[in-house]
Amino acid sequence: MVWVIRLCILLMLVAIALQDFKSRSVYWFWFPLLTVFLVADLKLANHQSFMQTGEITLMNAGFLILQLLLVSVYFSVKNKRWINITNELLGWGDILLLLSITCYFSILNYIFFYVFSLIAVVCIIIIRALINRRYEQIPLAGLQACILCVCLGVSWYYKINIANDEWIQ
């Protein structure tokens, strides 16, 4: 049963990536569905209680909201007017993907994934810009979904539980 849930998670992430690469938009229903499957995997594979999942989700969501608020404040100060980052800088799909995975990672692993994936996306975009030499919008949700597929695949194959921080110690 766990392998079916995990296969569905990977297929949803691939669908998110393909949609974002193709049309620069992602259907909203992927994100709650992904969250449900991630929580189901935690419950079945890791025997994590809903209380633990809720606490982790709140901490990770708080971190993400703080990051988004700081980015908004930075661009608002820079432009001397309030900037809504979802209008031009960041898509709702990007935010919803990051929100949907808040339930799955422990706080340190979420921060690690968040920072690592942003650095990886920047490197990919720089390489792509050097090759194409033209500006394109960044498919952040799609690229992060691909990176998440790799992270999940590696953690499941090597039985690394990224829902807690024990493997870091």
N, C-alpha and C positions, 0 to 999 in steps of 0.2 A: 504494500500500500504506500509506503514511504517513497519508493522509487517512482510511482505514478505521480505523486504530488511534486516531486523534484523535477520530473520531466515536464510537467505542466508549467512550473516556475520558469524553467529554461526556455520553453516555447513562448511564454508570455514576454520574457525579456527580449527574445529574438524578434517577436512581432513589434514590440515597442521600438526597437532599434531600426528595423526595416521601415516602419512607418515614418519615424523621425528623419531618416536619411532621405527617403523619397519625397515627402511632402512638407517636412519641417513642422508637422503637427502630429499629435498622437490622440487617439480616441481616449476619452476620460475614463471609460469603464475598465480599462486595463489596470489602473492603479488600485482601486478597491479590491478587484479580483486578485491581483498580485499579493496584496496585503493579507487577504483571507488564506491564500495558499501558503504564504510564509508563516503565518501563525499556526496553521495546521501542521506544517513541517516541524515547527518548534515543539508543538504539543506531542506529536507522535514520535519523532526521532530523539528529541532531547528531554522529553517529559517535563517540560517547563510549564509552570502553572500560569494561568491567565493573570494572576496578581503580579508575578515576576515580569511577565511580558508588558503589562501596563506600566509598571515602574520604569522599565528600560525605555519604553516608547516615549514616556513623558520627558525623561532626561534627554534623549536624543532629539526629540522635537523641540525642546527648549533650546538646545544648542543650535539647531537649524534656524529657528526663529530669530535667535540673537544674531546669527551670521547675516540673515537677510535684512534685519533691521540695521545692522552696522553698514552693510553695503548701500542701503537706501540713504542713510544719513551721510555717508561719504559722498555719494553722487549729488545729494541735495546741497551740501555745503559747497562742493566743487562748482555746481551750476547756479548757486545762489537762489534756488527755488526748490520746492519739494518735488522730488522725482519718485514716481512709482516705477520701481524696477521691472514690474511685469508688463509695462507698456512697450518698452523698447529693448531692455537689456536682458531680461530673463523670461523664458516662456513658462506658462503654467505647467506644461508637461515636465519641465526640468524640476520644478518645485514639488509636483505631485510624486515623481519618482523618488526623490530624496525623502519625502514624507512617508511614502509607502514602505520604505525599507527601515524606517526608524524602529520598527517592532522587532527586527531580526538580529541586528548587531548589538553587542554590548556597547557601552558608551565609548570605551577606548577604541574598539574595533570600528565603530561608526565614524569617529573622528579620523582614524587612520584611513578608512575607505574614502571618506569625503575629501581629505587633503590629497591622498594618492591619486584618486580619480581626476581631481581638478588639475593636478600637475601633469598627469598623463594626457589629458585632453589638450592642455596648452601645448605640450610637445607635439602631439599629433597635428594640431592646427598650424603650428610653426612649420613643420615639415611640409604639410599640404600647401601652405602659402608660398614656401620657397619653390615648390614644384609648379604650382599653377600661377603664381604671381597675380592673383586677383582676390578680392574680398568676397567671402561668402559667409552667410550666417552659420553659427556653430551649432551642430546637432548635439547639444550637451546631453540630453536625456538618452539619445541613441548610443552615444559613445560610452556614457556611464552604464547603460544597460549591458553593453558588450563587456566592459570591464567587470561588472558584477557577475556575468555569466562565468567568466574565467575564475573569479574569486570563489564563487559557490562551487564550481566544478572541482577546483583544487581542494577546497575545504572538505567537500563530501568524499572525494577519492582518498585523501590522506587522513580522514576522520578527525579534522581539526574543528573544534566547536567554536565558531565565531560568535556564538550567542553569549559566551562568557570570556573573561580575560585570562583564564588559566594558562592558555598556550603561550602567552606573552612572557610569563615569569620564568 
